[in-house]
Amino acid sequence: MYHPDENWQSLEVAYDLVYGTRSGSKGPVSEGLLSWEWFSFYALRNHLYPFWLSLPSHLLKLLGIDTNFMVVNSMYFMHCILWAFGDYFYFYLVKTIAGRRCAVITTTISLTSQTVNRYISRTSMNGIEGNLAIAALYYFTNLKPVNFDAGLSKMTLLISICFLARSSSLAAWIPLAIFKILEDSSFFLPIVLAGLSVTIPAMAFSIALDSYYYGVLTIPQVNFVYVNVVENASKFFGVDPWYFYIKGFQEEFCDIYILGIFGLSLLTVR
Protein backbone atom coordinates (compact mmCIF):
# COMPACT_ATOMS: atom_id res chain seq x y z
CA MET A 1 0.00 0.00 0.00
CA TYR A 2 1.48 3.32 -1.09
CA HIS A 3 -1.16 5.61 0.42
CA PRO A 4 -3.96 4.81 2.90
CA ASP A 5 -6.58 6.45 0.66
CA GLU A 6 -6.22 3.68 -1.91
CA ASN A 7 -8.10 1.54 0.59
CA TRP A 8 -9.95 3.94 2.88
CA GLN A 9 -11.47 6.08 0.15
CA SER A 10 -12.13 3.41 -2.46
CA LEU A 11 -11.75 -0.36 -2.01
CA GLU A 12 -13.08 -0.59 1.55
CA VAL A 13 -16.03 1.63 0.69
CA ALA A 14 -16.77 -0.26 -2.55
CA TYR A 15 -16.69 -3.55 -0.64
CA ASP A 16 -19.01 -2.09 1.97
CA LEU A 17 -21.49 -1.12 -0.75
CA VAL A 18 -21.69 -4.77 -1.79
CA TYR A 19 -21.32 -6.69 1.47
CA GLY A 20 -21.25 -4.26 4.37
CA THR A 21 -23.58 -2.02 6.31
CA ARG A 22 -24.69 -0.13 3.18
CA SER A 23 -25.41 -3.16 1.01
CA GLY A 24 -28.94 -3.73 2.33
CA SER A 25 -28.22 -7.43 2.62
CA LYS A 26 -30.81 -9.52 4.42
CA GLY A 27 -28.24 -12.02 5.62
CA PRO A 28 -25.25 -11.59 7.96
CA VAL A 29 -23.65 -8.23 7.37
CA SER A 30 -19.93 -7.71 7.77
CA GLU A 31 -18.79 -5.04 10.16
CA GLY A 32 -17.70 -2.19 7.95
CA LEU A 33 -14.44 -0.62 9.10
CA LEU A 34 -14.81 2.70 7.33
CA SER A 35 -12.96 5.88 8.16
CA TRP A 36 -14.84 8.60 10.04
CA GLU A 37 -15.40 10.66 6.88
CA TRP A 38 -17.89 8.04 5.70
CA PHE A 39 -20.01 8.14 8.84
CA SER A 40 -23.45 9.61 8.15
CA PHE A 41 -22.86 12.07 11.00
CA TYR A 42 -20.12 13.76 8.93
CA ALA A 43 -20.88 12.53 5.38
CA LEU A 44 -17.83 14.22 3.87
CA ARG A 45 -17.15 11.80 1.03
CA ASN A 46 -18.89 11.21 -2.26
CA HIS A 47 -19.85 7.69 -3.38
CA LEU A 48 -19.37 8.05 -7.16
CA TYR A 49 -15.91 6.46 -7.37
CA PRO A 50 -16.55 3.60 -4.89
CA PHE A 51 -19.88 2.95 -6.60
CA TRP A 52 -18.12 2.71 -9.97
CA LEU A 53 -15.60 0.24 -8.53
CA SER A 54 -18.35 -1.89 -6.97
CA LEU A 55 -20.47 -2.36 -10.13
CA PRO A 56 -18.98 -5.72 -11.27
CA SER A 57 -19.02 -7.05 -7.71
CA HIS A 58 -22.80 -6.69 -7.53
CA LEU A 59 -23.10 -8.88 -10.62
CA LEU A 60 -20.52 -11.38 -9.34
CA LYS A 61 -22.43 -11.61 -6.06
CA LEU A 62 -25.72 -12.14 -7.90
CA LEU A 63 -24.20 -14.94 -10.00
CA GLY A 64 -22.57 -16.56 -6.98
CA ILE A 65 -19.03 -16.31 -8.36
CA ASP A 66 -17.84 -13.53 -6.05
CA THR A 67 -14.60 -15.14 -4.95
CA ASN A 68 -11.92 -13.00 -3.31
CA PHE A 69 -9.88 -13.06 -6.52
CA MET A 70 -12.81 -12.02 -8.70
CA VAL A 71 -14.08 -9.26 -6.41
CA VAL A 72 -10.73 -7.58 -5.79
CA ASN A 73 -9.56 -7.77 -9.40
CA SER A 74 -12.90 -6.58 -10.74
CA MET A 75 -12.41 -3.37 -8.74
CA TYR A 76 -8.89 -2.94 -10.11
CA PHE A 77 -10.26 -3.58 -13.61
CA MET A 78 -12.78 -0.76 -13.22
CA HIS A 79 -9.99 1.50 -12.01
CA CYS A 80 -7.81 0.58 -15.00
CA ILE A 81 -10.59 1.58 -17.39
CA LEU A 82 -10.37 5.13 -16.07
CA TRP A 83 -6.57 4.95 -16.09
CA ALA A 84 -6.54 4.00 -19.79
CA PHE A 85 -9.17 6.67 -20.44
CA GLY A 86 -6.76 9.31 -19.11
CA ASP A 87 -3.80 8.00 -21.12
CA TYR A 88 -5.87 8.05 -24.30
CA PHE A 89 -6.82 11.70 -23.87
CA TYR A 90 -3.32 12.60 -22.69
CA PHE A 91 -1.97 11.54 -26.09
CA TYR A 92 -4.56 13.55 -28.02
CA LEU A 93 -4.22 16.56 -25.73
CA VAL A 94 -0.49 16.79 -26.40
CA LYS A 95 -1.06 16.06 -30.09
CA THR A 96 -3.48 18.99 -30.29
CA ILE A 97 -1.04 21.34 -28.58
CA ALA A 98 2.36 20.21 -29.91
CA GLY A 99 1.86 17.65 -32.68
CA ARG A 100 1.99 13.87 -33.05
CA ARG A 101 5.74 13.45 -32.53
CA CYS A 102 5.66 15.28 -29.21
CA ALA A 103 2.56 13.32 -28.19
CA VAL A 104 4.31 9.99 -28.82
CA ILE A 105 7.37 11.06 -26.82
CA THR A 106 5.48 12.52 -23.85
CA THR A 107 3.01 9.61 -23.69
CA THR A 108 5.92 7.16 -23.69
CA ILE A 109 7.57 9.10 -20.88
CA SER A 110 4.31 9.14 -18.94
CA LEU A 111 3.67 5.41 -19.40
CA THR A 112 7.18 4.55 -18.23
CA SER A 113 7.37 7.08 -15.39
CA GLN A 114 7.78 5.41 -12.01
CA THR A 115 6.15 8.33 -10.22
CA VAL A 116 3.13 8.47 -12.53
CA ASN A 117 2.57 4.72 -12.37
CA ARG A 118 2.98 4.71 -8.60
CA TYR A 119 0.22 7.29 -8.23
CA ILE A 120 -2.22 6.36 -10.99
CA SER A 121 -2.08 2.59 -10.48
CA ARG A 122 -3.45 3.01 -6.96
CA THR A 123 -7.20 3.02 -6.42
CA SER A 124 -7.27 6.61 -5.24
CA MET A 125 -9.58 9.33 -6.51
CA ASN A 126 -6.57 11.66 -6.71
CA GLY A 127 -5.24 9.83 -9.75
CA ILE A 128 -8.66 9.46 -11.33
CA GLU A 129 -9.26 13.18 -10.88
CA GLY A 130 -6.08 13.79 -12.84
CA ASN A 131 -7.18 11.49 -15.67
CA LEU A 132 -10.60 13.12 -15.92
CA ALA A 133 -8.99 16.57 -15.84
CA ILE A 134 -6.70 15.61 -18.73
CA ALA A 135 -9.71 14.58 -20.80
CA ALA A 136 -11.50 17.80 -19.84
CA LEU A 137 -8.45 19.84 -20.89
CA TYR A 138 -8.50 18.11 -24.27
CA TYR A 139 -12.05 19.32 -24.83
CA PHE A 140 -11.10 22.73 -23.43
CA THR A 141 -8.49 23.17 -26.19
CA ASN A 142 -11.17 22.45 -28.79
CA LEU A 143 -14.06 24.50 -27.42
CA LYS A 144 -16.50 26.21 -29.75
CA PRO A 145 -18.84 29.05 -28.69
CA VAL A 146 -21.90 27.04 -29.76
CA ASN A 147 -24.93 26.32 -27.61
CA PHE A 148 -25.09 22.67 -26.52
CA ASP A 149 -21.80 21.90 -28.24
CA ALA A 150 -20.93 18.21 -27.74
CA GLY A 151 -17.34 18.95 -26.72
CA LEU A 152 -18.40 21.56 -24.19
CA SER A 153 -21.00 19.17 -22.74
CA LYS A 154 -18.43 16.37 -22.38
CA MET A 155 -15.95 18.74 -20.74
CA THR A 156 -18.63 19.98 -18.35
CA LEU A 157 -19.56 16.41 -17.39
CA LEU A 158 -15.94 15.53 -16.67
CA ILE A 159 -15.45 18.67 -14.58
CA SER A 160 -18.70 17.97 -12.73
CA ILE A 161 -17.60 14.43 -11.86
CA CYS A 162 -14.25 15.74 -10.61
CA PHE A 163 -15.96 18.37 -8.48
CA LEU A 164 -18.52 15.94 -7.06
CA ALA A 165 -15.87 13.36 -6.21
CA ARG A 166 -13.27 15.87 -4.96
CA SER A 167 -14.74 19.23 -4.00
CA SER A 168 -11.48 21.15 -4.21
CA SER A 169 -10.98 20.34 -7.91
CA LEU A 170 -13.39 23.05 -9.03
CA ALA A 171 -10.95 25.78 -7.99
CA ALA A 172 -8.77 25.21 -11.06
CA TRP A 173 -11.63 25.42 -13.55
CA ILE A 174 -13.25 28.68 -12.46
CA PRO A 175 -10.32 30.84 -13.66
CA LEU A 176 -10.22 28.93 -16.96
CA ALA A 177 -13.93 29.58 -17.53
CA ILE A 178 -13.48 33.27 -16.75
CA PHE A 179 -10.46 33.43 -19.04
CA LYS A 180 -12.43 31.86 -21.89
CA ILE A 181 -15.33 34.28 -21.46
CA LEU A 182 -13.00 37.29 -21.33
CA GLU A 183 -11.25 36.01 -24.45
CA ASP A 184 -14.56 35.67 -26.30
CA SER A 185 -17.82 36.79 -24.70
CA SER A 186 -19.80 34.48 -27.00
CA PHE A 187 -18.69 31.60 -24.73
CA PHE A 188 -20.78 32.92 -21.82
CA LEU A 189 -24.18 31.54 -22.84
CA PRO A 190 -22.90 28.11 -23.99
CA ILE A 191 -21.04 27.68 -20.68
CA VAL A 192 -24.14 28.62 -18.68
CA LEU A 193 -26.32 26.26 -20.73
CA ALA A 194 -23.80 23.45 -20.29
CA GLY A 195 -23.92 24.00 -16.54
CA LEU A 196 -27.72 23.87 -16.51
CA SER A 197 -28.07 20.87 -18.83
CA VAL A 198 -25.13 18.77 -17.61
CA THR A 199 -23.93 19.82 -14.15
CA ILE A 200 -27.34 20.04 -12.48
CA PRO A 201 -28.47 16.53 -13.58
CA ALA A 202 -25.07 15.14 -12.54
CA MET A 203 -25.40 16.80 -9.12
CA ALA A 204 -28.95 15.46 -8.74
CA PHE A 205 -27.74 11.92 -9.41
CA SER A 206 -24.81 12.34 -7.03
CA ILE A 207 -26.98 13.74 -4.22
CA ALA A 208 -29.47 10.89 -4.69
CA LEU A 209 -26.66 8.31 -4.58
CA ASP A 210 -25.07 9.81 -1.45
CA SER A 211 -28.40 10.25 0.29
CA TYR A 212 -29.29 6.62 -0.40
CA TYR A 213 -26.06 5.22 1.02
CA TYR A 214 -25.82 7.64 3.96
CA GLY A 215 -29.47 7.00 4.76
CA VAL A 216 -30.31 10.68 4.98
CA LEU A 217 -30.58 13.59 2.54
CA THR A 218 -27.10 15.01 2.39
CA ILE A 219 -24.70 16.93 0.17
CA PRO A 220 -21.10 15.87 0.98
CA GLN A 221 -19.61 18.81 -0.93
CA VAL A 222 -21.34 21.25 1.45
CA ASN A 223 -20.37 19.15 4.46
CA PHE A 224 -16.77 19.08 3.25
CA VAL A 225 -16.55 22.87 3.11
CA TYR A 226 -18.29 23.29 6.48
CA VAL A 227 -16.05 20.83 8.35
CA ASN A 228 -12.76 21.82 6.72
CA VAL A 229 -13.25 25.58 6.31
CA VAL A 230 -15.87 26.74 8.81
CA GLU A 231 -14.94 24.36 11.64
CA ASN A 232 -11.32 24.16 10.40
CA ALA A 233 -11.13 20.50 11.43
CA SER A 234 -8.46 19.87 8.79
CA LYS A 235 -5.87 21.54 11.04
CA PHE A 236 -5.83 18.42 13.22
CA PHE A 237 -4.41 16.44 10.29
CA GLY A 238 -1.50 18.77 9.62
CA VAL A 239 -0.99 22.16 7.97
CA ASP A 240 1.41 22.62 5.06
CA PRO A 241 3.15 25.90 4.16
CA TRP A 242 1.93 27.88 1.17
CA TYR A 243 4.89 26.71 -0.96
CA PHE A 244 4.27 23.00 -0.31
CA TYR A 245 3.09 22.16 -3.85
CA ILE A 246 6.06 23.98 -5.35
CA LYS A 247 8.84 22.47 -3.24
CA GLY A 248 7.17 19.12 -2.62
CA PHE A 249 6.40 18.37 -6.25
CA GLN A 250 9.85 19.55 -7.30
CA GLU A 251 11.42 16.88 -5.07
CA GLU A 252 8.87 14.27 -6.17
CA PHE A 253 9.19 14.83 -9.91
CA CYS A 254 12.18 16.91 -11.05
CA ASP A 255 13.53 20.44 -11.34
CA ILE A 256 11.93 20.93 -14.77
CA TYR A 257 8.58 20.91 -12.95
CA ILE A 258 9.37 24.47 -11.84
CA LEU A 259 9.97 25.49 -15.45
CA GLY A 260 6.64 23.95 -16.38
CA ILE A 261 4.81 26.16 -13.90
CA PHE A 262 6.66 29.45 -14.08
CA GLY A 263 8.43 29.30 -17.42
CA LEU A 264 7.06 27.10 -20.17
CA SER A 265 3.44 27.84 -19.25
CA LEU A 266 3.99 31.49 -20.18
CA LEU A 267 4.42 30.39 -23.81
CA THR A 268 0.68 29.69 -23.97
CA VAL A 269 -0.19 33.31 -23.15
CA ARG A 270 -0.79 35.42 -26.21
C-alpha positions in Angstrom: 0.0 0.0 0.0 1.5 3.3 -1.1 -1.2 5.6 0.4 -4.0 4.8 2.9 -6.6 6.5 0.7 -6.2 3.7 -1.9 -8.1 1.5 0.6 -9.9 3.9 2.9 -11.5 6.1 0.2 -12.1 3.4 -2.5 -11.8 -0.4 -2.0 -13.1 -0.6 1.5 -16.0 1.6 0.7 -16.8 -0.3 -2.6 -16.7 -3.6 -0.6 -19.0 -2.1 2.0 -21.5 -1.1 -0.8 -21.7 -4.8 -1.8 -21.3 -6.7 1.5 -21.2 -4.3 4.4 -23.6 -2.0 6.3 -24.7 -0.1 3.2 -25.4 -3.2 1.0 -28.9 -3.7 2.3 -28.2 -7.4 2.6 -30.8 -9.5 4.4 -28.2 -12.0 5.6 -25.2 -11.6 8.0 -23.7 -8.2 7.4 -19.9 -7.7 7.8 -18.8 -5.0 10.2 -17.7 -2.2 8.0 -14.4 -0.6 9.1 -14.8 2.7 7.3 -13.0 5.9 8.2 -14.8 8.6 10.0 -15.4 10.7 6.9 -17.9 8.0 5.7 -20.0 8.1 8.8 -23.5 9.6 8.1 -22.9 12.1 11.0 -20.1 13.8 8.9 -20.9 12.5 5.4 -17.8 14.2 3.9 -17.1 11.8 1.0 -18.9 11.2 -2.3 -19.8 7.7 -3.4 -19.4 8.1 -7.2 -15.9 6.5 -7.4 -16.5 3.6 -4.9 -19.9 3.0 -6.6 -18.1 2.7 -10.0 -15.6 0.2 -8.5 -18.4 -1.9 -7.0 -20.5 -2.4 -10.1 -19.0 -5.7 -11.3 -19.0 -7.1 -7.7 -22.8 -6.7 -7.5 -23.1 -8.9 -10.6 -20.5 -11.4 -9.3 -22.4 -11.6 -6.1 -25.7 -12.1 -7.9 -24.2 -14.9 -10.0 -22.6 -16.6 -7.0 -19.0 -16.3 -8.4 -17.8 -13.5 -6.1 -14.6 -15.1 -4.9 -11.9 -13.0 -3.3 -9.9 -13.1 -6.5 -12.8 -12.0 -8.7 -14.1 -9.3 -6.4 -10.7 -7.6 -5.8 -9.6 -7.8 -9.4 -12.9 -6.6 -10.7 -12.4 -3.4 -8.7 -8.9 -2.9 -10.1 -10.3 -3.6 -13.6 -12.8 -0.8 -13.2 -10.0 1.5 -12.0 -7.8 0.6 -15.0 -10.6 1.6 -17.4 -10.4 5.1 -16.1 -6.6 4.9 -16.1 -6.5 4.0 -19.8 -9.2 6.7 -20.4 -6.8 9.3 -19.1 -3.8 8.0 -21.1 -5.9 8.1 -24.3 -6.8 11.7 -23.9 -3.3 12.6 -22.7 -2.0 11.5 -26.1 -4.6 13.5 -28.0 -4.2 16.6 -25.7 -0.5 16.8 -26.4 -1.1 16.1 -30.1 -3.5 19.0 -30.3 -1.0 21.3 -28.6 2.4 20.2 -29.9 1.9 17.6 -32.7 2.0 13.9 -33.1 5.7 13.4 -32.5 5.7 15.3 -29.2 2.6 13.3 -28.2 4.3 10.0 -28.8 7.4 11.1 -26.8 5.5 12.5 -23.9 3.0 9.6 -23.7 5.9 7.2 -23.7 7.6 9.1 -20.9 4.3 9.1 -18.9 3.7 5.4 -19.4 7.2 4.5 -18.2 7.4 7.1 -15.4 7.8 5.4 -12.0 6.1 8.3 -10.2 3.1 8.5 -12.5 2.6 4.7 -12.4 3.0 4.7 -8.6 0.2 7.3 -8.2 -2.2 6.4 -11.0 -2.1 2.6 -10.5 -3.4 3.0 -7.0 -7.2 3.0 -6.4 -7.3 6.6 -5.2 -9.6 9.3 -6.5 -6.6 11.7 -6.7 -5.2 9.8 -9.7 -8.7 9.5 -11.3 -9.3 13.2 -10.9 -6.1 13.8 -12.8 -7.2 11.5 -15.7 -10.6 13.1 -15.9 -9.0 16.6 -15.8 -6.7 15.6 -18.7 -9.7 14.6 -20.8 -11.5 17.8 -19.8 -8.4 19.8 -20.9 -8.5 18.1 -24.3 -12.0 19.3 -24.8 -11.1 22.7 -23.4 -8.5 23.2 -26.2 -11.2 22.4 -28.8 -14.1 24.5 -27.4 -16.5 26.2 -29.7 -18.8 29.0 -28.7 -21.9 27.0 -29.8 -24.9 26.3 -27.6 -25.1 22.7 -26.5 -21.8 21.9 -28.2 -20.9 18.2 -27.7 -17.3 19.0 -26.7 -18.4 21.6 -24.2 -21.0 19.2 -22.7 -18.4 16.4 -22.4 -15.9 18.7 -20.7 -18.6 20.0 -18.3 -19.6 16.4 -17.4 -15.9 15.5 -16.7 -15.4 18.7 -14.6 -18.7 18.0 -12.7 -17.6 14.4 -11.9 -14.3 15.7 -10.6 -16.0 18.4 -8.5 -18.5 15.9 -7.1 -15.9 13.4 -6.2 -13.3 15.9 -5.0 -14.7 19.2 -4.0 -11.5 21.1 -4.2 -11.0 20.3 -7.9 -13.4 23.1 -9.0 -11.0 25.8 -8.0 -8.8 25.2 -11.1 -11.6 25.4 -13.6 -13.3 28.7 -12.5 -10.3 30.8 -13.7 -10.2 28.9 -17.0 -13.9 29.6 -17.5 -13.5 33.3 -16.7 -10.5 33.4 -19.0 -12.4 31.9 -21.9 -15.3 34.3 -21.5 -13.0 37.3 -21.3 -11.3 36.0 -24.4 -14.6 35.7 -26.3 -17.8 36.8 -24.7 -19.8 34.5 -27.0 -18.7 31.6 -24.7 -20.8 32.9 -21.8 -24.2 31.5 -22.8 -22.9 28.1 -24.0 -21.0 27.7 -20.7 -24.1 28.6 -18.7 -26.3 26.3 -20.7 -23.8 23.4 -20.3 -23.9 24.0 -16.5 -27.7 23.9 -16.5 -28.1 20.9 -18.8 -25.1 18.8 -17.6 -23.9 19.8 -14.2 -27.3 20.0 -12.5 -28.5 16.5 -13.6 -25.1 15.1 -12.5 -25.4 16.8 -9.1 -28.9 15.5 -8.7 -27.7 11.9 -9.4 -24.8 12.3 -7.0 -27.0 13.7 -4.2 -29.5 10.9 -4.7 -26.7 8.3 -4.6 -25.1 9.8 -1.5 -28.4 10.3 0.3 -29.3 6.6 -0.4 -26.1 5.2 1.0 -25.8 7.6 4.0 -29.5 7.0 4.8 -30.3 10.7 5.0 -30.6 13.6 2.5 -27.1 15.0 2.4 -24.7 16.9 0.2 -21.1 15.9 1.0 -19.6 18.8 -0.9 -21.3 21.2 1.4 -20.4 19.2 4.5 -16.8 19.1 3.2 -16.6 22.9 3.1 -18.3 23.3 6.5 -16.0 20.8 8.4 -12.8 21.8 6.7 -13.2 25.6 6.3 -15.9 26.7 8.8 -14.9 24.4 11.6 -11.3 24.2 10.4 -11.1 20.5 11.4 -8.5 19.9 8.8 -5.9 21.5 11.0 -5.8 18.4 13.2 -4.4 16.4 10.3 -1.5 18.8 9.6 -1.0 22.2 8.0 1.4 22.6 5.1 3.2 25.9 4.2 1.9 27.9 1.2 4.9 26.7 -1.0 4.3 23.0 -0.3 3.1 22.2 -3.8 6.1 24.0 -5.4 8.8 22.5 -3.2 7.2 19.1 -2.6 6.4 18.4 -6.2 9.9 19.5 -7.3 11.4 16.9 -5.1 8.9 14.3 -6.2 9.2 14.8 -9.9 12.2 16.9 -11.1 13.5 20.4 -11.3 11.9 20.9 -14.8 8.6 20.9 -12.9 9.4 24.5 -11.8 10.0 25.5 -15.4 6.6 23.9 -16.4 4.8 26.2 -13.9 6.7 29.4 -14.1 8.4 29.3 -17.4 7.1 27.1 -20.2 3.4 27.8 -19.3 4.0 31.5 -20.2 4.4 30.4 -23.8 0.7 29.7 -24.0 -0.2 33.3 -23.1 -0.8 35.4 -26.2 
